[in-house]
Structure formats: structure tokens, C-alpha cells
Amino acid sequence: MGGCAGSRRRLSDSEGEETVPEPRLPLLDHQGAHWKNAVGFWLLGLCNNFSYVVMLSAAHDILSHERTSGNQSHVDPGPAPIPHNSSSRFDCNSVSTAPPGSCQWDLCCWKLRPGCLFSFCGDRPVCYFLLLTSPEAQDPGGEEEAESSARQPLIRTEAPESKPGSSSSLSLRERWTVFKGLLWYIVPLVVVYFAEYFINQGLFELLFFRNTSLSHAQQYRWYQMLYQAGVFASRSSLRCCHIRFTWALALLQCLNLAFLLADVWFGFLPSIYFVFLIILYEGLLGGAAYVNTFHNIALETSDEHREFAMATTCISDTLGISLSGLLALPLHDFLCQLS
């Protein structure tokens, strides 16, 4: 009897041990994954804008080289300084640095493409595969779902079912309703981009100071560098400063445009350093308007409308840049013809 009781006790003990679940270790340190994703997306955003920023910053140099080399297909590494154009007080290039420039400008931009592509062919894959963490790895309960999704066929014979939160499930009427609500965010962002790119690509070259040791090309590069520094700082400051009413930023940017346009016409600023401060301030306004617009949309739209709202608002910068270029080109030609 004692042996039977002892065996039953051992059996119950073994059954008790089987029912107690072992503690599961987390698949990933969530705090570490958060910082890895933050750094990865920050680097991807930096790489995404880098080639575009390089082309804009080098626009004056490219056009100046083209003006001296004529129809040659190469650019000399160290050309002689270009004398100032005595026929105009603005020292203008024949082609504006505005984004929708002529075919000559489009061909010039391609001279920067190989370097940009070479520099980022290794950096984008590194950020994506080594820094970013997949959502399945962060969710301890999503292993089975991840395995099932991995077994899905590459080519479907029938259209997949749309998820309730995706933009494809919205009707045309719902999209129109969401779009009308987005105008409160889209219009200010279009105005901000119109004003700042009118300044950058229409007025930067005309804000030329002869009473300084900086050449015209060096002045243009400093303008672009200070503008991009302001944008970089303000786009990275969302956790420190959240702006709800982006209309105020649009108004301030329009005041910047009016002030600098008046200086181009009348030339009342005595030193280039005043322009440096204004351009840095312009970059701060532009970056703040961009990041706060999308942050406000992400907070104030529902889950089912958020994807469509974010994608639709992306047209704001393109529309503003295009409109500013269309007006900056004729303004550049008109001012350059002045004696």
C-alpha cells in the first residue's frame, strides 16, 4: 500500500509539474527594438532626401559650368572663377534653378546621379535588413499568423480580400468626405511649400551681395545649407514642440517670401548675414509645417481613414513645388533683364 501511495504521489507530482507553464522569454527587447526602428527610419528618411538636396544645392554650380562649357558633355573639376555679369545687377544664369526648368537643366541633373546612386546602394539595404525589426518578431502571439502568411502563394488566382482598415475598402463617397476634411491640412502645407520653394529656386540666385568675400556660387551654397539645416532641426523636434495650427506657419512663410522679394527688388538689406538668419528661419518653418501636418493627421483621423489621409496629403509638397517653379521661371527672366 505504501508503494502504491508513493507511486500515486509521484504521478500527481509529475502531473502537477506538467500543468505549470514554463515562463516564456520575450522574443525581443521591445525597448531595444523601438530604438533600432527609430534609428533605421531616421536613416532611411535621410537617404531618401539626400540626392534631391544635393541636386538643389549644386544647381547654381551646374548651371554656371554649363554656361562656360557650352554644349560640352563634361564638367571640369576646377574651372576658373566666372566673372560677374555686368549686364545685370543680379549676376544671373541663363536658366533659373527652379525645379521645372528646361531640358538643359534636366540633363545637367543627371551628372549627379551616379554619385548619389553609388553612395546609397549600400546604405539603404543595411538600414532595412539590419536595423528595422519586423512586426511579427515583436509580437509573441503572432508566430502562427506569420507562418501562415509566409505560405501564401506568390500569384493569386483571385483578388485578395481587402482589410477593413485599408484605403481600398473605402467607397468613393467616403474618400471625398475624408478629402474635404483634409483640406484644413493640405492647403496650409501647399502654401508653405509654394512660398519656401519660390524663395529657394526663384530668389536665392538673385539675393546676391557683392560686398562680401563669398563668391556668388558660395553664397548660393550657404543659402541652401542653412535652409536644409533649419528643415533638419525642425523635422526632428516633434517631441519637443507640437504645433496644432499649421495655418500660422503658412502665414509666416508667406511673410518671408514677401520680405525677401522686396529685398531683391529694392536691395535694402546691408549685409548677407541678415539673409542667412531669414533663410535659417525659413527652413525651420518649412520643416515644422511638414512634420506637424502629418503628425496631426495621424492623431486626428480614424484607423480606417488614416492610410488614405496620409497618402492624399503627400500631394501637398509636389503641388506647392510645381506651382512655385511655374511662377519662379518667368520672374527670374524678368528680373534678370533689368539693368
N, C-alpha and C positions, 0 to 999 in steps of 0.2 A: 504493500500500500504506500509505503514511504517512497518507493521508487516511482510508482505511478504518479504520486502527488508531485514529486520533484520534476518528472518529465512534463507534467501539465504546467507547472510553474515556469519551466524553461520555455515551453511552447508559447505561453501567454506573454513571457518577456520578449520572445522573438517577434511575436505579432505586434506587440507594442512598439518595438523598435522600427518595424516596417511602416507603421502608420504615422510615425513622427516624420514630417517632411524635413529634408536637409535644407539648410539655408542656402539660397541661391545667390551667388555672387553677381553683382551688376555687370552687364556686358561691357559697359564703358563708363568711365568717369564723366558724368554729364557736364560738370563744370569745365573740365578739360576740353570736351567736345565743343562746348559753347565758344571757348576762346579760339579753338582751331578753326571753327567755321567763320568766326568774326574776322580773323586774320586772312583766311582764304578768300572770302568775298571781298574784303578790302583790297587785296592784291589783284583780284580779277577785275574789280572796278577801275583800279589804277591802270592796268594793262589795256583795258577796253578804251580808255580815253587818251592814252599816251600818243598813239600815232596821229590822231586828229589834232592834238595840242601841238605836236612837233610841226605839222604842216602849217598850222596857223601862225606859229611863232616864226617860222622860216619864210613866210610868204613874201616879205619885203626883200629879203636876200635873194630869193629865187627870181623874182621879177627884175631885180637890179642886175643880176647876172645875165638874164635873158636879154635885157636891154643893151648890154655891152657886147654880148657874143652873137647877136643877130639870130640867125637860124641854125647855129651850131647845136649839135645834139649833146654836147658835154658841157660841164661846168668846171672851170679852172679852180684848183684848190685854194689859190691865194691871189686873187685879182687885185689890180691896183685900185685905190680908192676912187670912187666915182665923183667927179666934180658936181657941185650943186647946180641945179637947173636955174639959170639966170632969167629965164623967161617967166617964171612963176615963183612967188614967194613961198610956195608950199613944197618945192622940190619933188614934184610928183613923178610917179611911174606912169607909163602909158596905159597900164592896165590896173584897175583897182584890185585891192586884196580882198574884196567882198567875196563870200562863198560862191554865188552863182556867176563866177567870172567867165571869161571867154574860153575857147578851146585851147588857146595858148597856155592859160593858167592851169587847165586840167592836165595838159601834158606835162607841165612843169612839176606838178604834184607827184607824178609817178616816179620822179627821180628819188624821192624819199622812201618809196615803198619797199625796196629790197632791204634797207637797213632796219626798218620797222618790223618787217616780217621775220628777219633773221633774229632780232633781239627777243621776239616773243614766241618763237616756235618752241622754245624750251620752257619759258615761264608759264604759260597758261596751263599746259598739261601737268606741270609739277604742282601747281596750286590745286587743281581739280582732283588729282588722284591721291596726293599725299596729305593735303590739309583738310579738305572737305570730308565730312562724315555723312554716310548715307543714313536716311531716316530709319531704315529697318534695323540698323545696328544699335540705334539709340533706344528702340522700343523693345523691352524684354518680351512682350507678348506678341510681337509681330513676326516671329520666325516662320510660322506655318504660312502666313499670308505672303511673306517674301518668297518662300519656296514655291508656292503655287503660282505667283506672278512670274517667277523665273521660268516656269514650264509653259508659259503661253506661247502659241505659235507665232513665228515672225510675220507671216502673211495670213490675214484673216479672210475667210470667205464671206463674212457678213460684217456689217458695220458694228463696232462695239457700242455698248450702251453708255450713254453719257452720264457722268456723275451728277448728283443733284447740285453740287457746288460749282460746277464748271460753267464757263460762259456759253458753251454750246447748247445748254439746256434752257437758255433764256429766249423768250419769244421776241419778235420784232418790237412789239409794243413795250415790253419790259425794258428792252435796250434803249428805246427812245426816252422812256421815263428816267432811266438812270443817267443818260447823256444830258438831259436838261438839268438835272441836279448837279452834274459835274461842271457845268459852265461857271459856277461860282469859283472853281479851282482852275479851270482851263484858261479862261480869259486873262486873269492876272499873270499866269505863267507865260502866256503868249506875249503879253505886253512887256514883261521883264526881259524875255529873250530878244524881242524886237529891239528894245532900247539898248541893251548891252552889246548886241552884235552890230547894231548900227554904229555904236561908238567904236567897237573893236576893228571892224573891217571897213568902216566908212570914214572915221575921223582919226584913227591912230596915226596913219601916214601923214595926215595934214597937220597934226599937232607937232610941228617941227620948230625947234629952238636952235637958233644959230649962236646964241651967247653961252655956249656950253662946250666942254671938251669932248662930249659924246658925238659921234657921227650920227647921221640920220638912221642908218641901219641899227646902230647900238641903241638909240632912243626907242625905236620900234620894238626891239627885243626886250628892253626893260619894261615897256608898257605891257607886253604880253606876259612876261614873267610875274609882274606884280598882280595882274588880273588873275592869273591862274593860281597864285599863292592865296589870294583872297577867297577864290572859289574853293580851294582845297581846305582852307581853315574852316569856312562856314559849313561846308558839307559834312565835316567831321565833328561839328559842335552840337548835334541834335540833342544829346543827353544833357548838355549844359543850358541850352536855350531853345525853347519851343515857341514858335510864333504861330498863332491861330489865324490872324487876319493877314493873308498874303497880299491883299489889295494895297496895304500900306507900303510894302516893298516895291510893288509895281509903280506906285506914285513917286517914290523916292528915286527909282531908276530913271523914270522919265525926266525928273528934275536934273539928274546927272547929264542926260542927253542934251537937254536944253542949254545947260551951263557950258558944256564943252563945245557945242555947236556955236554958241555965241562967242566963245574964245577963238575958235577957228576963224570966224568972220571978222571979229574986231581985234583980236590979239592983245587982250588986256592983262593976261597973267604974266608977271615979270620973270618967273623962274619955272624951270621944268619940274622942280620938286613939288610944286603945288599940284601939277598934273599927276605926279606919282601918287600922292595921297588920295586924290579923287579916284584914280583907277584902282587902287587897292580897295577903296570903299565900294567901288562898283562891283568888284569881284565878290566881296562879302555879301552884298545884296543879292547878286545872282545865285550864288551857291545856297544861301539861306532860303530863297524863294523855291528853288528846286526841291531841296530835301524836305522842307516843311510841307510843301504841297502834297507829295506822295505820302508823307507820314500822316497828315490829316485825313487823306483818303483811306489809308489803311485802318485808321481808328474809327472812322465815322460811317463806313459802308458795311453792309451785312456780308456774311460769308458767301452767300450765293451771288452777290453782285461785285465782290472785291476784284476778282480776276478781270472781268470786263472793264471795270472802272480804271484799274491801273493801266491796262493795255490802251484804253482810249485816251487817257491823259498823256501818253507818250507822244501824241501828235503835236503837243503844245510847243516843244522846243523846235521841232522841224518846221512848223508853220511860222513861228517867230523869226527863225534864222532866214528862211526863204523870203519872207516879206521885207526884212531889213536889207538883204542883198539886192533885191529888185530896186529899192529906193537909193541905196548907197552907191550903186554904179552911176546913175545919171548925176547925182550930187557930186561925186568925185570928178567926173568930166567937166561939170560946170565950174567948180571951184578952181580946178587946175588951169582953166582958160583965162582966169583973172590975172591981171598983171601985178 
